């Protein structure tokens, strides 16, 4: 079992991760600090990134790094599925409401 899972996400994916996490922490530079933070604090990290990381890894300006500690992994994919489904339902309802105006 991993200690920390690292993902590269777009802003909408990071939004869902933030909603599914217990207490996500938004971070700036350096990107690599999100890994020990997740490990030491047991919190999900959402890093906006840093220029060094972007140059070395090639992640896009529209992407950010998310770190998920072991403590959050249990049931995390199910929480993500539920949040994605709820957001999809809200999006459909709001879109329908706006079209009705």
C-alpha positions in Angstrom: 0.0 0.0 0.0 1.4 3.4 -0.9 2.2 6.1 1.6 1.1 8.9 -0.7 -0.6 8.9 -4.1 0.4 11.7 -6.5 -2.0 12.8 -9.3 -1.8 15.5 -11.9 -5.3 17.0 -12.3 -7.1 19.8 -14.1 -8.9 22.4 -12.0 -12.3 20.6 -12.2 -10.7 17.2 -11.1 -8.9 19.0 -8.3 -12.2 20.6 -7.2 -13.7 17.1 -6.9 -10.7 15.9 -4.9 -11.1 18.8 -2.6 -14.8 18.1 -2.1 -14.0 14.4 -1.3 -11.1 15.1 1.0 -11.6 15.6 4.8 -9.4 18.7 5.0 -7.6 19.5 1.8 -4.7 21.9 1.9 -4.0 24.4 -0.9 -0.3 24.9 -1.5 1.9 27.0 -3.7 5.6 26.5 -4.5 7.5 24.3 -4.2 5.3 21.5 -5.7 7.4 18.8 -4.1 6.4 20.0 -0.6 3.0 18.5 -1.2 4.4 15.0 -0.8 5.9 15.3 2.7 3.0 17.4 3.8 0.5 14.7 2.8 2.7 12.0 4.5 3.4 14.0 7.7 0.0 15.7 8.2 -2.2 13.0 6.7 -4.0 15.6 4.6 -4.8 15.9 0.9 -2.6 18.5 -0.8 -3.6 20.5 -3.8 -0.5 22.2 -5.2 -0.7 25.0 -7.7 2.8 24.0 -8.8 6.0 25.8 -9.3 8.0 26.7 -12.4 10.8 24.2 -11.7 8.2 21.3 -11.5 6.4 22.5 -14.6 9.7 22.6 -16.6 11.0 19.3 -15.4 7.7 17.3 -15.7 6.0 19.1 -18.6 2.7 19.5 -16.8 0.4 22.1 -18.4 -0.4 25.5 -17.0 -3.9 24.3 -16.6 -2.9 21.4 -14.4 -2.0 21.1 -10.7 -0.6 18.3 -8.5 -2.7 16.5 -5.9 -1.3 14.3 -3.2 -3.4 11.9 -1.2 -2.1 10.3 2.0 -2.7 6.7 3.0 -5.1 7.8 5.7 -7.4 9.2 3.0 -7.2 6.3 0.5 -9.7 4.1 2.2 -13.0 4.7 0.4 -11.5 7.7 -1.5 -12.5 6.5 -4.9 -16.1 6.0 -3.8 -16.2 9.5 -2.3 -14.9 10.8 -5.6 -17.6 8.9 -7.5 -20.3 10.3 -5.2 -19.0 13.9 -5.5 -18.7 13.6 -9.3 -22.3 12.2 -9.5 -23.7 14.9 -7.3 -21.8 17.6 -9.3 -23.2 16.2 -12.5 -26.8 16.3 -11.1 -26.4 19.9 -10.0 -24.9 20.9 -13.3 -27.9 19.4 -15.2 -30.4 21.0 -12.8 -28.7 24.5 -13.1 -28.4 24.2 -16.9 -32.1 23.2 -17.2 -33.1 26.1 -14.9 -31.1 28.6 -16.9 -32.6 27.4 -20.2 -36.1 27.7 -18.7 -35.6 31.5 -18.1 
